[in-house]
Amino acid sequence: MGPETEHAVILFDGVCNLCEKTVQFVIGNDHSGHFRFASLQSSVAQELLSNAGYEHDALSSVLLLTGGKLYRKSRAALQICRRLDGAWPALYYLFAWVPTGMADTIYDYIGNRRYRWFGQKDQCWIPTPELTARFIDVPHEKRSSQ
């Protein structure tokens, strides 16, 4: 059986401090539980990406799988903002008109420096017991025992 995909899935670099903080931010602004998460280093993420036909270096950006579509970099970030609670969807409407190439250049500038500016961990972030249900790459044994 393949990974669960009935929700939008955010794939993120599990050892990146900026990425971890971004996931925590999304969780805090996604009260309806629309998003699920998996680290790009996980076998679940690799299976999802393979099923989506994505063959590039996945660790280079945040990816969003939703409605059978894969979004990368700035487009993934905008689509995530679009689905958050509060005023965050306004960012989508403010910046969706920016050409992808230009927006991805800014995204890449930050992304290429994220470890230097924000640091990284030796291993992937492990969510708290309260959050494990939102992570599709956490083994089921850990979900039920926590």
C-alpha positions as CSV (number, residue, x, y, z in Angstrom):
1,M,0.0,0.0,0.0
2,G,1.4,3.4,-0.9
3,P,1.7,6.5,1.3
4,E,-1.4,8.3,2.4
5,T,-2.2,11.2,0.1
6,E,-5.8,12.3,0.7
7,H,-4.4,15.6,2.2
8,A,-2.0,18.0,0.6
9,V,1.5,16.9,1.5
10,I,4.4,19.2,2.2
11,L,7.8,17.6,1.6
12,F,10.6,19.4,3.4
13,D,14.3,19.0,4.2
14,G,14.2,17.3,7.6
15,V,17.6,18.5,8.7
16,C,17.2,22.1,7.8
17,N,16.4,24.5,10.7
18,L,14.6,27.0,8.5
19,C,12.5,24.2,7.0
20,E,11.6,22.8,10.5
21,K,10.5,26.3,11.6
22,T,8.4,26.7,8.4
23,V,6.7,23.4,9.1
24,Q,5.9,24.5,12.7
25,F,4.6,27.8,11.3
26,V,2.3,26.0,8.8
27,I,1.0,23.6,11.6
28,G,0.2,26.7,13.8
29,N,-1.7,28.3,10.9
30,D,-3.5,25.2,9.6
31,H,-6.2,24.7,12.2
32,S,-8.3,22.5,9.9
33,G,-5.4,20.1,9.4
34,H,-5.4,20.4,5.6
35,F,-1.6,19.6,5.4
36,R,0.4,16.5,6.0
37,F,4.2,16.4,6.1
38,A,7.1,14.1,5.3
39,S,10.8,14.8,5.3
40,L,12.4,14.6,1.9
41,Q,14.9,12.1,3.3
42,S,12.2,9.6,4.0
43,S,11.2,6.6,1.9
44,V,7.6,7.9,1.9
45,A,8.7,11.1,0.2
46,Q,10.8,9.2,-2.3
47,E,7.8,7.0,-3.2
48,L,5.5,10.0,-3.5
49,L,8.0,11.8,-5.7
50,S,8.5,8.7,-7.8
51,N,4.8,8.3,-8.3
52,A,4.6,12.0,-9.3
53,G,7.4,11.5,-11.9
54,Y,9.8,13.9,-10.1
55,E,13.4,12.9,-10.7
56,H,15.4,16.0,-9.7
57,D,17.3,16.7,-6.5
58,A,14.3,16.9,-4.1
59,L,16.4,18.3,-1.2
60,S,16.8,21.6,-3.1
61,S,13.3,22.9,-2.3
62,V,10.1,22.5,-0.5
63,L,7.6,20.5,-2.5
64,L,3.8,20.4,-2.3
65,L,1.7,17.6,-3.6
66,T,-2.0,18.4,-3.8
67,G,-4.8,17.4,-6.1
68,G,-2.5,15.2,-8.2
69,K,-0.2,18.2,-8.9
70,L,3.4,18.8,-7.7
71,Y,4.4,22.4,-6.9
72,R,8.1,23.4,-6.3
73,K,9.9,26.3,-4.7
74,S,8.1,29.6,-4.8
75,R,4.9,28.1,-6.3
76,A,4.8,25.6,-3.5
77,A,5.3,28.3,-0.9
78,L,2.5,30.4,-2.5
79,Q,0.1,27.5,-2.7
80,I,0.8,26.7,1.0
81,C,0.1,30.3,2.0
82,R,-3.1,30.2,-0.1
83,R,-4.4,27.3,2.2
84,L,-3.4,28.7,5.6
85,D,-5.8,30.4,8.1
86,G,-5.9,34.1,8.8
87,A,-4.5,36.7,6.4
88,W,-1.8,34.4,5.0
89,P,-3.7,33.7,1.7
90,A,-3.3,37.4,0.9
91,L,0.4,36.6,0.1
92,Y,-0.7,34.3,-2.6
93,Y,-2.9,37.0,-4.2
94,L,-0.1,39.6,-3.8
95,F,2.7,37.5,-5.3
96,A,1.0,35.0,-7.7
97,W,1.5,37.4,-10.6
98,V,5.3,37.5,-10.1
99,P,6.9,35.4,-12.9
100,T,8.0,32.0,-11.6
101,G,11.6,32.5,-12.8
102,M,12.0,35.7,-10.9
103,A,10.3,34.3,-7.7
104,D,12.4,31.1,-7.9
105,T,15.6,33.2,-8.2
106,I,14.8,34.8,-4.8
107,Y,13.7,31.4,-3.4
108,D,17.0,29.9,-4.6
109,Y,19.1,32.7,-3.1
110,I,17.6,32.0,0.3
111,G,17.5,28.2,-0.2
112,N,21.2,28.0,-1.2
113,R,22.2,29.9,2.1
114,R,19.7,28.3,4.5
115,Y,22.2,26.0,6.2
116,R,24.7,28.8,6.6
117,W,22.1,31.3,7.9
118,F,19.9,29.0,9.9
119,G,22.0,25.9,10.5
120,Q,21.1,22.2,10.1
121,K,20.7,19.2,12.3
122,D,22.5,15.8,12.2
123,Q,19.2,14.0,11.8
124,C,15.7,14.7,10.8
125,W,13.3,16.5,13.2
126,I,11.0,14.2,15.1
127,P,7.6,15.7,15.8
128,T,6.1,15.8,19.2
129,P,3.6,13.0,20.1
130,E,0.7,15.5,19.6
131,L,1.9,16.2,16.0
132,T,2.8,12.7,14.8
133,A,-0.6,12.1,13.1
134,R,0.2,15.0,10.7
135,F,3.5,13.3,9.5
136,I,3.0,10.5,7.0
137,D,6.6,9.4,7.4
138,V,6.4,8.5,11.1
139,P,6.0,4.7,11.5
140,H,2.6,3.6,12.6
141,E,4.1,1.9,15.7
142,K,5.4,5.3,17.0
143,R,2.0,6.9,16.4
144,S,0.1,4.4,18.5
145,S,2.7,4.2,21.3
146,Q,2.8,8.0,21.8
